[in-house]
Protein backbone atom coordinates (compact mmCIF):
# COMPACT_ATOMS: atom_id res chain seq x y z
CA UNK A 1 0.00 0.00 0.00
CA UNK A 2 1.63 3.24 -1.18
CA UNK A 3 -0.75 5.44 0.78
CA UNK A 4 -2.58 6.77 -2.28
CA UNK A 5 -6.22 7.72 -2.17
CA UNK A 6 -8.19 8.76 -5.23
CA UNK A 7 -11.53 10.50 -5.04
CA UNK A 8 -14.16 10.10 -6.18
CA UNK A 9 -13.96 6.43 -7.12
CA UNK A 10 -16.84 6.70 -9.54
CA UNK A 11 -18.43 9.68 -11.23
CA UNK A 12 -21.06 10.20 -13.88
CA UNK A 13 -21.44 13.65 -15.34
CA UNK A 14 -22.66 15.46 -18.42
CA UNK A 15 -20.78 16.83 -21.38
CA UNK A 16 -19.61 20.38 -20.83
CA UNK A 17 -19.41 20.26 -17.05
CA UNK A 18 -16.14 20.76 -15.15
CA UNK A 19 -14.77 17.76 -13.27
CA UNK A 20 -11.96 17.58 -10.73
CA UNK A 21 -10.33 14.36 -9.60
CA UNK A 22 -8.20 14.27 -6.50
CA UNK A 23 -5.15 12.20 -5.66
CA UNK A 24 -3.90 12.25 -2.09
CA UNK A 25 -0.70 10.60 -0.87
CA UNK A 26 0.64 10.25 2.63
CA UNK A 27 4.29 9.28 2.02
CA UNK A 28 5.81 12.54 0.82
CA UNK A 29 6.63 11.34 -2.69
CA UNK A 30 8.05 14.01 -4.95
CA UNK A 31 6.75 12.67 -8.26
CA UNK A 32 3.06 12.19 -8.95
CA UNK A 33 1.32 11.18 -12.16
CA UNK A 34 -2.09 11.07 -13.77
CA UNK A 35 -2.84 8.36 -16.35
CA UNK A 36 -5.90 7.35 -18.24
CA UNK A 37 -6.57 3.76 -19.20
CA UNK A 38 -8.72 2.83 -22.18
CA UNK A 39 -9.21 -0.54 -23.90
CA UNK A 40 -6.57 -1.06 -26.54
CA UNK A 41 -4.44 1.87 -25.37
CA UNK A 42 -2.91 0.72 -22.13
CA UNK A 43 -1.82 3.45 -19.73
CA UNK A 44 -1.29 6.89 -21.17
CA UNK A 45 0.28 9.73 -19.23
CA UNK A 46 -1.82 12.89 -18.98
CA UNK A 47 0.28 15.12 -16.71
CA UNK A 48 2.84 14.67 -14.02
CA UNK A 49 4.34 16.68 -11.19
CA UNK A 50 7.91 16.79 -9.93
CA UNK A 51 7.23 19.00 -6.94
CA UNK A 52 4.88 21.56 -5.48
CA UNK A 53 3.72 23.87 -8.26
CA UNK A 54 5.96 22.00 -10.74
CA UNK A 55 4.04 20.13 -13.41
CA UNK A 56 4.52 19.05 -16.99
CA UNK A 57 2.48 17.57 -19.81
CA UNK A 58 2.27 13.97 -20.80
CA UNK A 59 1.27 12.45 -24.12
CA UNK A 60 -2.50 13.09 -23.85
CA UNK A 61 -2.73 16.41 -22.00
CA UNK A 62 -5.20 18.24 -24.26
CA UNK A 63 -8.39 19.06 -22.37
CA UNK A 64 -6.81 18.47 -18.96
CA UNK A 65 -5.13 20.69 -16.41
CA UNK A 66 -3.46 19.87 -13.12
CA UNK A 67 -2.45 21.59 -9.93
CA UNK A 68 -0.24 20.70 -7.02
CA UNK A 69 -0.33 23.23 -4.23
CA UNK A 70 0.76 20.75 -1.55
CA UNK A 71 3.08 17.76 -1.70
CA UNK A 72 0.29 15.38 -0.78
CA UNK A 73 -2.38 16.49 -3.27
CA UNK A 74 -2.40 16.35 -7.06
CA UNK A 75 -5.60 17.48 -8.77
CA UNK A 76 -6.70 16.69 -12.31
CA UNK A 77 -9.31 18.98 -13.86
CA UNK A 78 -11.37 18.54 -16.97
CA UNK A 79 -12.46 22.10 -17.66
CA UNK A 80 -15.33 21.09 -19.96
CA UNK A 81 -15.80 17.34 -20.05
CA UNK A 82 -16.33 15.56 -23.36
CA UNK A 83 -17.50 12.02 -24.04
CA UNK A 84 -13.99 11.14 -25.29
CA UNK A 85 -12.75 11.68 -21.75
CA UNK A 86 -14.82 8.78 -20.44
CA UNK A 87 -12.14 6.54 -19.01
CA UNK A 88 -10.54 5.06 -15.93
CA UNK A 89 -8.10 7.51 -14.37
CA UNK A 90 -5.18 6.37 -12.26
CA UNK A 91 -2.95 8.43 -10.07
CA UNK A 92 0.54 7.15 -9.33
CA UNK A 93 3.58 8.12 -7.29
CA UNK A 94 7.19 7.25 -7.93
CA UNK A 95 8.73 5.21 -5.19
CA UNK A 96 12.03 3.42 -4.80
CA UNK A 97 13.95 2.07 -7.81
CA UNK A 98 11.82 4.36 -9.99
CA UNK A 99 8.82 2.05 -9.60
CA UNK A 100 5.42 3.64 -9.82
CA UNK A 101 2.67 2.84 -7.34
CA UNK A 102 -0.91 3.35 -8.36
CA UNK A 103 -4.09 4.35 -6.63
CA UNK A 104 -7.30 2.38 -7.00
CA UNK A 105 -8.52 4.52 -9.89
CA UNK A 106 -11.52 6.69 -10.71
CA UNK A 107 -14.09 5.45 -13.19
CA UNK A 108 -15.42 8.53 -14.99
CA UNK A 109 -18.39 8.43 -17.34
CA UNK A 110 -19.36 11.48 -19.37
CA UNK A 111 -22.77 11.34 -20.96
CA UNK B 1 8.32 8.72 -30.75
CA UNK B 2 9.51 6.11 -28.31
CA UNK B 3 7.37 3.00 -28.34
CA UNK B 4 7.08 -0.09 -26.18
CA UNK B 5 5.32 -3.00 -27.80
CA UNK B 6 4.05 -6.15 -26.18
CA UNK B 7 3.29 -9.43 -27.89
CA UNK B 8 0.95 -11.13 -27.81
CA UNK B 9 -1.80 -8.75 -26.64
CA UNK B 10 -3.94 -11.68 -25.50
CA UNK B 11 -2.94 -15.07 -24.21
CA UNK B 12 -5.26 -17.88 -23.21
CA UNK B 13 -3.66 -20.89 -21.58
CA UNK B 14 -4.70 -24.05 -19.85
CA UNK B 15 -3.95 -24.18 -16.16
CA UNK B 16 -0.57 -25.81 -15.66
CA UNK B 17 0.89 -24.71 -18.99
CA UNK B 18 4.01 -22.61 -19.40
CA UNK B 19 4.14 -19.56 -21.63
CA UNK B 20 6.27 -16.55 -22.48
CA UNK B 21 5.31 -13.01 -23.35
CA UNK B 22 7.57 -10.38 -24.86
CA UNK B 23 8.21 -6.67 -24.65
CA UNK B 24 10.12 -4.73 -27.31
CA UNK B 25 11.29 -1.14 -27.14
CA UNK B 26 12.10 1.12 -30.09
CA UNK B 27 14.99 2.57 -28.06
CA UNK B 28 17.62 1.26 -25.67
CA UNK B 29 16.38 1.37 -22.10
CA UNK B 30 18.22 2.09 -18.88
CA UNK B 31 15.84 -0.28 -17.16
CA UNK B 32 12.57 -2.07 -17.75
CA UNK B 33 9.74 -2.61 -15.32
CA UNK B 34 6.87 -5.07 -15.24
CA UNK B 35 3.47 -4.50 -13.70
CA UNK B 36 0.42 -6.70 -13.18
CA UNK B 37 -3.17 -5.53 -13.13
CA UNK B 38 -5.84 -7.90 -11.88
CA UNK B 39 -9.34 -7.52 -13.39
CA UNK B 40 -10.99 -4.47 -11.84
CA UNK B 41 -7.80 -3.52 -10.04
CA UNK B 42 -4.89 -1.16 -10.44
CA UNK B 43 -1.43 -1.85 -11.87
CA UNK B 44 0.97 -3.26 -9.31
CA UNK B 45 4.74 -3.08 -9.68
CA UNK B 46 6.34 -6.51 -10.00
CA UNK B 47 10.00 -6.04 -10.81
CA UNK B 48 12.69 -3.87 -12.37
CA UNK B 49 15.56 -5.11 -14.54
CA UNK B 50 18.60 -2.93 -15.02
CA UNK B 51 21.56 -4.89 -16.34
CA UNK B 52 22.03 -6.29 -19.82
CA UNK B 53 21.03 -9.96 -19.84
CA UNK B 54 19.70 -9.79 -16.29
CA UNK B 55 17.39 -12.58 -15.16
CA UNK B 56 15.21 -12.37 -12.07
CA UNK B 57 12.73 -14.86 -10.66
CA UNK B 58 9.67 -14.42 -8.53
CA UNK B 59 8.29 -17.84 -7.69
CA UNK B 60 6.92 -19.14 -11.02
CA UNK B 61 7.65 -15.91 -12.92
CA UNK B 62 10.99 -15.42 -14.67
CA UNK B 63 11.89 -12.01 -16.09
CA UNK B 64 14.74 -11.38 -18.50
CA UNK B 65 16.29 -8.22 -19.91
CA UNK B 66 17.78 -8.54 -23.37
CA UNK B 67 21.48 -8.18 -24.07
CA UNK B 68 20.88 -5.02 -26.11
CA UNK B 69 18.53 -3.65 -23.42
CA UNK B 70 15.76 -3.17 -25.97
CA UNK B 71 13.61 -6.15 -25.12
CA UNK B 72 12.41 -8.20 -22.21
CA UNK B 73 10.48 -11.37 -21.60
CA UNK B 74 8.24 -12.75 -18.89
CA UNK B 75 7.98 -16.53 -18.59
CA UNK B 76 5.34 -18.10 -16.37
CA UNK B 77 5.75 -21.71 -15.35
CA UNK B 78 2.76 -23.90 -14.49
CA UNK B 79 0.21 -21.15 -14.93
CA UNK B 80 -2.42 -20.86 -12.22
CA UNK B 81 -5.77 -19.09 -12.13
CA UNK B 82 -4.21 -16.56 -9.77
CA UNK B 83 -1.98 -15.42 -12.67
CA UNK B 84 -4.99 -14.00 -14.51
CA UNK B 85 -4.68 -10.31 -15.32
CA UNK B 86 -2.97 -7.88 -17.65
CA UNK B 87 0.80 -7.63 -17.59
CA UNK B 88 2.45 -4.37 -18.61
CA UNK B 89 6.05 -3.61 -19.33
CA UNK B 90 7.35 -0.06 -19.12
CA UNK B 91 10.58 1.78 -19.75
CA UNK B 92 11.84 5.27 -18.95
CA UNK B 93 10.96 7.87 -21.55
CA UNK B 94 13.95 9.45 -23.22
CA UNK B 95 17.10 9.90 -21.21
CA UNK B 96 15.39 10.68 -17.96
CA UNK B 97 13.67 8.42 -15.50
CA UNK B 98 10.76 10.49 -14.22
CA UNK B 99 8.34 9.35 -16.94
CA UNK B 100 7.55 5.85 -18.10
CA UNK B 101 6.30 4.62 -21.45
CA UNK B 102 3.98 1.67 -20.98
CA UNK B 103 3.24 -1.09 -23.43
CA UNK B 104 -0.41 -1.76 -24.16
CA UNK B 105 -0.37 -4.86 -22.02
CA UNK B 106 -0.78 -8.61 -22.41
CA UNK B 107 -4.09 -9.91 -21.11
CA UNK B 108 -3.82 -13.41 -19.69
CA UNK B 109 -6.79 -15.70 -19.19
CA UNK B 110 -6.49 -19.19 -17.74
CA UNK B 111 -8.75 -22.15 -18.33
CA UNK B 112 -8.99 -24.14 -15.06
Interface residues (C-beta under 8 A of the other chain):
Chain A: X31 X33 X40 X41 X42 X43 X44 X45 X48 X50 X58 X90 X94 X95 X97 X98 X99 X100 X101 X102 X103 X104 X105
Chain B: X31 X33 X35 X41 X42 X43 X44 X45 X48 X88 X90 X92 X97 X98 X99 X100 X102 X103 X104 X105
